[in-house]
Amino acid sequence: MDNYFYLFNYNNNIKTLNKVGNKMVSEAKKRANKKWNDKNRARMTYIRRRSDSKNFILKFATEEDLEKTLEYVNQRKKYLKNC
């Protein structure tokens, strides 16, 4: 299946869009996203890890996992208070 779509704007210029997931993304947007991602690699890692933690807790954690997680949270809070 072709992942490229061609749209014509009012000036009859061709605009190429790529389908990413269910969204249409232009080449310019892809370049802008890549530029932001390259510039903000640490922020992306932080967001991804935070999301992974949340999803694990909400979807997969057992009672034992939750108890351990609370221990880790309390340890981290103590560490941050002392910094």
matplotlib code that plots the C-alpha trace (Angstrom):
import matplotlib.pyplot as plt

x = [0.0, 1.3, 2.2, 2.5, -0.4, -0.5, -2.7, -3.2, -3.6, -5.4, -2.3, -2.2, 1.1, 1.7, 2.2, 3.5, 2.3, 3.4, 1.0, 2.4, 0.0, -3.4, -1.9, -0.8, 2.6, 4.3, 8.0, 8.4, 6.8, 8.9, 12.1, 10.8, 10.1, 13.5, 15.2, 13.3, 14.0, 17.7, 17.9, 15.8, 17.0, 17.3, 13.7, 12.4, 14.1, 12.6, 9.1, 9.4, 10.6, 7.9, 5.3, 6.7, 6.5, 2.9, 1.8, 3.5, 1.9, -1.6, -1.7, 0.7, 1.8, 0.9, 0.2, 3.9, 5.1, 3.0, 4.4, 8.0, 7.2, 6.0, 9.3, 11.2, 9.1, 9.7, 13.5, 13.5, 11.6, 14.1, 17.0, 15.5, 14.8, 18.5, 19.8]
y = [0.0, 3.4, 5.6, 8.8, 11.0, 13.9, 16.9, 19.9, 23.3, 26.2, 27.1, 23.6, 23.0, 19.4, 18.8, 15.4, 14.0, 10.8, 8.8, 8.2, 6.2, 7.7, 11.2, 12.9, 14.5, 16.8, 16.6, 20.0, 18.8, 15.7, 17.8, 20.1, 17.1, 15.6, 19.0, 19.3, 15.7, 16.1, 19.3, 18.0, 14.4, 14.5, 15.9, 13.1, 10.5, 12.0, 12.1, 8.5, 7.2, 9.0, 7.6, 4.1, 4.3, 5.5, 2.8, 0.1, 1.2, 1.7, -1.4, -4.1, -3.7, -6.2, -5.4, -6.3, -4.0, -1.1, -1.6, -1.6, 1.4, 3.3, 2.5, 3.8, 7.0, 7.6, 7.0, 9.5, 12.1, 11.9, 12.2, 15.3, 16.9, 16.5, 18.0]
z = [0.0, -1.0, 2.1, 0.0, -0.8, -3.2, -2.5, -4.8, -3.1, -4.7, -6.8, -8.2, -6.4, -5.4, -1.7, -0.7, 2.6, 4.3, 6.4, 9.9, 12.0, 11.2, 10.6, 7.5, 7.9, 5.4, 4.6, 6.2, 9.4, 9.4, 9.1, 11.9, 14.1, 13.5, 14.2, 17.5, 18.5, 17.8, 19.8, 22.7, 23.1, 26.9, 27.2, 24.9, 27.1, 30.2, 28.7, 27.4, 30.8, 32.7, 30.3, 30.6, 34.4, 34.4, 31.9, 33.9, 37.2, 35.7, 33.4, 34.6, 38.2, 40.8, 44.4, 45.2, 42.4, 43.8, 47.3, 45.9, 43.8, 46.8, 48.6, 45.7, 45.5, 49.2, 48.8, 45.9, 47.9, 50.8, 48.4, 46.7, 50.1, 51.1, 47.9]

ax = plt.figure().add_subplot(projection="3d")
ax.plot(x, y, z, "-o")
ax.set_aspect("equal")
plt.show()
